[in-house]
Amino acid sequence: MPPSAALRAPLGDKPGLAPLTVTVLEPHLARDGRMPEVRYVGFEAGAVLTRVLGAGWRAPGQELEFRALDGFVSRIPVERFAQHRAWLVTARADGRAFEVDNHLQGERQVPLGPYYLVWDNRASKALQAEGGALWPYQVTTVRVGPSSMRALLPGDLAATYAGAADLARTHCLSCHRVRGYGGDKMPLDLDVVVKGYDAATWRRWLLEPAAVRPGTTMPALAEGMPAAERAAIAQRLYDYLRALPPGTPAR
């Protein structure tokens, strides 16, 4: 089984993969807590992953790494694909440009191709509240490997901070890093950066980044969730990152 596979070639050329039209609530177009429906054309994600990685990708305890052109990295536990339907899409069904205005990051006409991972979130309040954290676009390669949680929870931290580390993986590590592990879009090591912030300043950065630094492209943390829950997540991330010991980067 190959550890990684490129997704540049047209998937429609592969036997057994038929294009589908799917409808999702587009989190990157969210305004005032509302997400419009968008219809895309693409392929069932599980079928694609089996085709390019082999059937072993579904083994429990692993995670998939989707890497994008801009350095964005999304690491998703394989168990999520058993819980929710997902597709790798390549075009809009209405013929409009395959791009999005990412309101949360203040970006317009962002290309989504070559591949964009979307989830069937129309009937799931949890997926809607999660927003676009695990909706990587401009995906070019996918890799399967062991879970990153061991790297994010050195020593005996798992007993106390496993939930917080999972929140960091979901909301932070697509762009940033923890102990050298994470994305390349804005490769700040959060376990180092957090040492320079008190809890109140940290929360403000995560909850209202544009108020702290006008013009930043950093999205506000989990905007689809209630304010109290967002503040609690920010505090959990702060406590977890402050608890991490210094060490050799995990990359």
C-alpha positions in Angstrom: 0.0 0.0 0.0 1.5 3.3 -1.0 2.0 5.8 1.9 0.7 8.7 -0.2 -0.8 9.4 -3.6 -1.1 12.3 -5.9 -4.6 13.5 -6.8 -3.7 15.5 -9.9 -4.9 13.1 -12.6 -8.6 13.2 -13.5 -10.3 10.7 -11.2 -13.0 10.1 -13.8 -10.4 8.2 -15.8 -10.1 5.6 -13.2 -12.4 2.5 -13.6 -15.2 2.2 -11.1 -15.3 5.9 -10.2 -18.4 7.6 -11.5 -19.0 11.4 -11.0 -21.9 12.4 -8.8 -23.8 15.6 -8.1 -23.9 16.4 -4.4 -25.4 19.2 -2.4 -23.8 20.6 0.8 -24.1 23.7 3.0 -21.0 25.6 2.1 -19.2 26.7 5.3 -16.7 29.0 3.5 -19.7 31.1 2.4 -21.2 31.4 5.9 -22.5 34.8 6.9 -24.3 35.5 10.2 -24.4 31.8 11.0 -26.1 30.9 7.7 -24.6 28.7 5.0 -26.0 28.6 1.5 -26.6 25.3 -0.4 -24.1 24.7 -3.2 -24.2 21.8 -5.7 -20.8 20.2 -6.7 -19.7 17.5 -9.0 -17.3 14.9 -7.7 -16.6 11.4 -6.4 -17.4 9.5 -3.2 -14.4 10.0 -1.0 -14.1 6.5 0.3 -14.1 5.0 -3.2 -11.3 7.4 -4.2 -9.2 6.7 -1.2 -9.5 3.0 -1.7 -8.5 3.4 -5.3 -5.4 5.5 -4.6 -4.3 4.2 -1.2 -5.6 0.6 -1.1 -8.2 -0.9 1.2 -5.9 -0.7 4.3 -6.5 3.0 4.7 -9.7 2.2 6.7 -7.7 0.5 9.5 -8.6 2.1 12.9 -6.2 4.4 14.6 -4.9 5.9 11.4 -5.4 9.4 10.0 -5.4 10.8 6.5 -3.3 13.8 5.6 -4.7 16.0 2.8 -2.1 18.5 1.6 -3.0 21.6 -0.5 -1.2 23.8 -2.9 -1.0 26.7 -0.4 0.6 24.7 2.4 -2.7 24.0 4.1 -2.7 20.5 5.7 -5.8 18.7 7.0 -5.3 15.6 9.2 -8.5 13.6 9.6 -9.0 10.4 11.6 -10.1 7.6 9.3 -13.0 6.9 11.7 -14.7 10.1 10.6 -15.2 8.7 7.1 -17.3 5.8 8.6 -19.4 8.4 10.5 -20.1 10.9 7.8 -20.4 10.9 4.0 -17.7 12.8 2.1 -16.8 13.6 -1.5 -13.8 14.9 -3.4 -15.4 17.4 -5.8 -13.9 19.0 -8.9 -16.5 21.5 -10.2 -19.7 23.3 -9.4 -22.8 21.7 -10.9 -24.1 25.0 -12.1 -21.1 25.6 -14.3 -19.9 28.6 -12.3 -16.2 29.0 -11.6 -14.8 26.4 -9.2 -13.8 28.9 -6.6 -15.1 30.4 -3.3 -15.2 33.7 -1.5 -13.8 32.7 1.9 -15.6 35.3 4.0 -14.0 34.1 7.3 -10.5 34.8 6.0 -11.4 37.9 3.9 -10.4 36.2 0.6 -12.3 36.4 -2.7 -12.4 34.1 -5.7 -10.1 31.4 -4.1 -9.6 28.5 -6.5 -10.8 25.2 -5.0 -9.2 22.8 -7.4 -7.8 20.4 -8.2 -9.8 18.7 -5.5 -12.0 19.9 -2.6 -13.1 17.6 0.3 -16.7 18.3 1.3 -19.0 16.7 3.8 -22.7 15.9 3.9 -23.5 18.4 6.6 -27.1 19.3 5.7 -28.7 17.1 8.4 -25.8 17.4 11.0 -25.8 20.4 13.4 -22.4 19.2 14.7 -20.9 19.4 11.2 -22.5 22.8 10.6 -21.2 24.1 13.9 -17.7 22.8 13.0 -17.6 25.0 9.9 -14.9 24.5 7.3 -12.1 23.4 9.6 -11.9 19.9 7.9 -12.9 21.0 4.4 -9.5 21.3 2.6 -9.4 22.7 -0.9 -6.7 22.8 -3.5 -5.9 19.3 -2.5 -3.1 17.6 -4.5 -2.0 14.7 -2.4 -3.3 12.4 0.3 -1.3 10.3 2.7 -2.3 7.7 5.3 -0.4 7.1 8.4 -0.5 6.6 12.2 -2.5 9.1 14.3 -0.7 12.3 15.2 -2.1 12.2 18.8 1.0 10.5 20.1 3.2 13.3 18.8 0.8 15.9 20.2 0.6 14.3 23.7 4.1 13.5 24.9 4.7 11.9 28.2 1.6 11.5 30.4 -0.4 14.4 29.0 -3.0 12.1 27.3 -5.0 11.5 30.4 -5.7 15.3 30.9 -5.3 16.9 27.5 -6.4 14.3 24.8 -9.6 16.3 24.0 -7.7 19.6 23.8 -5.1 18.0 21.5 -7.9 16.8 19.2 -9.3 20.4 19.2 -5.9 21.7 18.2 -5.6 19.2 15.4 -9.1 20.2 14.1 -8.9 23.9 14.5 -5.2 24.9 14.4 -2.9 22.5 12.8 -4.1 22.9 9.2 -2.0 26.2 9.1 0.1 26.2 12.3 2.2 23.7 14.2 2.5 22.1 17.7 6.0 20.9 18.6 6.9 21.1 14.9 3.9 19.1 13.8 1.2 20.6 11.5 0.7 22.7 8.4 2.9 25.0 6.4 0.5 27.8 5.5 1.5 29.8 8.6 4.0 27.6 10.3 4.1 29.1 13.8 4.8 26.7 16.6 1.8 27.5 18.9 3.4 25.7 21.9 6.2 28.4 21.7 4.0 31.3 20.7 1.5 30.7 23.5 4.2 31.4 26.1 4.1 35.1 25.2 0.4 35.5 25.9 -1.8 35.7 29.0 -5.1 33.8 28.8 -7.3 36.9 28.0 -5.1 38.0 25.1 -4.9 34.5 23.7 -8.7 34.2 23.8 -9.2 37.5 22.1 -6.7 36.4 19.3 -8.6 33.3 18.7 -12.2 34.7 19.0 -11.6 38.1 17.3 -8.4 37.9 15.3 -9.5 40.8 13.0 -10.0 43.1 16.0 -6.4 42.3 17.2 -4.8 42.6 13.8 -6.9 44.3 11.1 -6.5 42.6 7.7 -5.4 39.3 9.1 -6.6 36.2 7.1 -6.8 34.1 10.3 -10.5 33.1 10.7 -12.2 33.4 14.1 -12.3 30.1 16.0 -15.4 27.9 15.4 -17.7 30.8 14.5 -20.7 28.4 14.1 -20.6 27.5 17.8 -22.2 29.5 20.7 -20.0 32.2 22.2 -19.5 30.4 25.5 -18.5 27.2 23.8 -16.0 29.1 21.6 -14.5 30.8 24.7 -14.2 27.4 26.4 -12.4 25.9 23.4 -9.9 28.8 23.3 -9.2 28.3 27.0 -8.7 24.5 26.6 -6.3 25.1 23.8 -4.4 27.7 26.0 -4.1 25.3 28.9 -3.0 22.4 26.7 -0.4 24.4 24.8 1.0 25.8 28.0 1.3 22.3 29.5 3.4 21.0 26.7 7.1 20.5 27.6 9.8 21.8 25.4 11.2 19.1 23.1 12.5 18.1 19.8 10.0 18.9 17.0 7.9 15.9 16.1 8.2 16.4 12.3 
